[in-house]
């Protein structure tokens, strides 16, 4: 199954009784809006709200780290998800939210998962209908009967210990989705107290470079060329990273859309790396793009 679905394709399948549609919008640093309020004002018919903060580890001091298997399973059941559910994630236009939800779902064993390319804005431009009603983050009792069981694929995630062993190696490509200013150390991090810069050997690929002016993914050939120019190759595993694991998911989704499967996401990302005493931090352009 291709990880992206167009508004036209979703319109064709909107009436499928087993379809689960989830708005996964989370405001990114610098975005000032209430995604639940917007969801209440306009949602794709039948959609429910997938709260990324709820689907995170409440005990972690780092932002929206992956939850336990039991937590993900309980919350997914509450949204009516089971292993056979076709699931469509969308967001209200920042691309990273739906990509993070897609990555989480795949991490915990869900296969029939797609992202609405271009999000709610693309849906509206295509003439897709919306509903307005009071939104809730909580599942109703009737929703808790779904028989979903997690089947984690922990090879798709990397932790701090992994990254300490991987930085600077030529046989692995670390792709950083943050802005080039943050990557190079010339722009401040949005989280107080963190220095900017990057992990040794990393390459800069701001996630917006994979998107067009409407925040939809570039066409396949252009998308693939963008990755190749940054050093992606069939025989070279990729680790995606960013500030806190959200926009890195856009890179992971783009890699999957191009057919690459040898990639994982560093969940702690820069929020963890830059706050860890003694780890190396570099500034400047990092790995150069291929000519």
C-alpha positions in Angstrom: 0.0 0.0 0.0 1.4 3.4 -1.0 1.7 5.6 2.1 0.1 8.6 0.5 -3.5 9.0 -0.6 -4.9 11.9 -2.7 -8.1 13.8 -1.9 -9.7 12.3 -5.0 -8.8 8.7 -3.9 -10.2 9.4 -0.4 -13.4 10.8 -1.9 -13.9 7.6 -3.8 -13.5 5.5 -0.6 -15.1 7.7 1.9 -18.2 5.5 2.4 -16.2 2.4 3.2 -17.7 1.2 6.5 -14.4 0.0 8.0 -12.5 3.2 7.1 -10.9 5.0 10.1 -10.1 8.7 9.5 -8.1 10.5 12.1 -7.1 14.2 12.3 -3.6 14.1 14.0 -2.9 17.8 14.0 -0.4 19.1 16.6 0.7 22.7 16.6 4.5 22.8 15.8 6.8 25.3 17.5 5.9 28.8 16.3 2.3 27.8 15.4 -0.3 29.4 17.7 -3.7 27.7 17.2 -5.9 25.1 19.0 -6.0 22.1 16.7 -9.0 20.6 18.7 -11.0 23.7 18.2 -10.3 23.7 14.5 -11.2 20.1 14.3 -14.5 20.9 15.9 -15.2 23.6 13.3 -14.3 21.5 10.3 -13.5 17.8 10.1 -13.6 15.2 7.3 -16.9 13.3 7.8 -16.5 10.5 10.3 -13.1 11.7 11.5 -12.0 11.5 15.1 -9.1 13.3 16.7 -5.8 11.5 17.2 -4.0 13.4 20.0 -0.3 12.9 19.5 0.4 14.2 23.0 -1.9 11.4 24.4 -0.1 8.9 22.1 3.1 9.8 23.9 5.0 8.7 27.0 3.6 10.8 29.9 6.6 9.9 32.0 9.3 11.3 29.7 10.7 14.8 30.1 11.3 14.9 26.4 8.5 16.0 24.0 6.0 13.4 22.6 8.3 10.4 22.9 6.8 7.0 21.8 4.3 5.5 24.3 4.4 2.0 25.8 2.8 -0.8 23.8 0.0 -1.0 26.4 -0.8 2.7 26.1 -0.8 2.8 22.3 -3.0 -0.3 22.2 -5.5 1.1 24.7 -5.8 4.5 23.0 -5.9 2.9 19.5 -8.8 0.7 20.6 -10.5 3.7 21.9 -10.5 5.2 18.4 -12.0 2.0 16.9 -8.7 0.8 15.4 -8.0 -2.8 14.8 -5.3 -4.6 12.8 -7.4 -4.8 9.7 -8.6 -1.2 9.7 -7.8 1.0 6.7 -6.6 4.2 8.4 -6.2 7.6 6.9 -4.3 10.2 8.9 -4.6 13.9 8.0 -3.6 17.2 9.5 -4.7 20.8 9.2 -1.8 21.7 6.9 1.6 21.4 8.6 2.4 17.9 7.1 4.5 16.8 10.1 1.6 15.9 12.4 0.0 13.3 10.1 3.4 12.0 9.2 4.2 11.4 12.9 0.9 9.6 13.4 1.6 7.4 10.3 5.0 6.6 11.7 3.7 5.7 15.1 1.0 3.5 13.6 3.6 1.6 11.6 5.9 1.3 14.5 3.2 -0.5 16.5 2.3 -2.9 13.7 -0.4 -1.3 11.7 0.0 -1.8 7.9 -3.1 -0.4 6.2 -2.1 3.2 7.0 -2.0 6.2 4.7 -1.6 10.0 4.9 -3.9 12.4 3.1 -1.4 14.2 0.8 -1.7 18.0 1.4 -4.0 17.5 4.5 -7.3 19.2 5.1 -6.4 22.2 2.8 -6.0 19.9 -0.1 -9.2 18.1 0.8 -11.1 21.4 0.8 -9.6 22.5 -2.5 -10.8 19.2 -4.0 -14.3 19.9 -2.9 -14.3 17.4 -0.1 -17.1 17.8 2.5 -16.5 18.7 6.1 -18.6 18.4 9.3 -18.7 20.6 12.4 -19.4 19.3 15.8 -18.0 19.3 19.3 -14.6 17.5 19.4 -13.5 15.1 22.1 -10.1 13.6 22.9 -11.7 10.8 24.9 -13.1 7.6 23.5 -16.7 6.6 24.2 -17.4 3.2 25.8 -18.6 1.8 22.6 -15.2 2.5 21.0 -13.2 0.3 23.3 -14.3 -3.0 21.7 -11.8 -3.0 18.9 -9.5 -6.1 19.0 -6.2 -4.4 18.1 -3.0 -5.9 19.5 0.3 -4.2 19.0 3.1 -5.9 17.0 6.0 -3.5 17.5 8.7 -3.0 14.9 11.4 -1.5 17.1 13.9 -1.6 14.2 12.1 1.5 12.9 13.2 3.6 15.9 16.6 4.6 17.3 17.6 5.8 20.8 20.4 7.9 22.2 22.7 4.9 22.7 22.2 3.9 19.0 23.0 7.4 17.9 26.2 7.6 19.9 27.4 4.6 18.0 26.2 5.9 14.6 27.3 9.5 14.4 30.1 10.2 12.0 29.9 6.9 10.1 29.9 6.8 6.4 27.8 3.7 6.0 24.8 5.3 7.6 23.2 8.6 6.6 21.7 10.8 9.3 19.1 13.2 7.7 18.1 16.2 9.8 14.7 17.8 9.0 15.2 21.0 10.8 15.8 24.4 9.1 19.3 24.9 7.7 19.9 27.8 10.2 19.2 25.5 13.2 21.3 22.7 11.6 24.3 25.0 10.9 24.1 26.8 14.2 23.2 30.2 12.9 19.6 30.2 14.1 18.3 29.6 17.7 16.5 26.5 18.7 12.8 27.0 19.7 13.3 25.2 23.0 15.0 27.3 25.6 18.5 26.3 26.7 19.3 24.1 23.7 22.2 25.0 21.5 21.7 24.8 17.7 24.0 22.7 15.4 23.9 19.1 14.4 25.2 15.6 15.1 28.6 14.8 13.5 28.3 13.5 9.9 24.6 14.5 9.6 23.2 16.0 6.4 20.6 18.8 6.2 17.3 18.1 4.5 14.6 20.5 5.8 11.3 18.7 5.6 9.8 21.6 3.6 12.1 20.8 0.7 10.1 17.7 0.1 6.8 19.6 -0.2 5.3 21.9 -2.8 3.7 25.3 -2.2 0.5 23.6 -1.0 2.3 21.4 1.5 1.8 18.3 -0.5 4.7 16.0 -1.4 6.6 16.6 -4.6 5.9 14.3 -7.5 7.7 10.9 -7.2 10.7 11.6 -9.5 11.4 15.0 -8.0 11.0 13.6 -4.5 13.4 10.7 -5.2 15.9 13.1 -6.8 15.8 15.3 -3.8 16.8 12.4 -1.5 19.5 11.1 -3.8 21.1 14.5 -4.0 21.3 14.5 -0.2 23.1 11.1 -0.2 20.3 8.5 0.1 21.3 5.3 -1.7 19.7 1.8 -1.8 22.6 0.2 0.2 22.8 2.9 2.9 20.5 2.9 5.9 19.0 6.3 6.8 18.2 7.7 10.2 15.8 10.6 10.2 16.0 13.2 13.0 14.7 16.7 13.7 13.9 18.8 16.8 11.6 16.3 18.6 10.6 13.5 16.2 7.8 15.2 14.4 9.2 16.7 11.2 11.7 13.8 10.9 8.5 11.7 10.2 8.0 13.7 7.0 11.4 12.5 5.8 10.5 8.9 6.8 7.2 9.2 5.0 8.9 10.6 1.9 11.4 7.8 1.9 8.6 5.2 2.1 6.7 7.0 -0.7 9.9 6.5 -2.8 10.0 2.8 -2.0 13.0 2.9 0.4 12.6 0.7 3.4 15.9 0.8 5.2 15.3 3.7 7.5 14.6 4.5 11.1 13.7 7.6 13.2 15.7 8.9 16.1 12.8 9.6 18.5 14.6 11.8 21.0 16.1 13.9 18.1 17.8 17.2 18.9 15.8 17.8 22.1 17.5 14.8 23.6 20.9 14.9 21.8 21.6 18.6 22.6 20.6 18.3 26.2 22.9 15.3 26.8 26.2 16.2 28.5 29.3 15.4 26.6 27.9 14.5 23.2 29.6 16.1 20.2 27.9 18.9 18.4 29.0 20.4 15.1 28.1 23.6 13.3 28.4 24.6 9.7 26.9 22.9 6.6 27.6 19.3 7.6 27.6 16.7 4.8 27.6 18.3 1.4 24.9 17.5 -1.1 26.0 15.3 -4.0 26.8 17.2 -7.2 
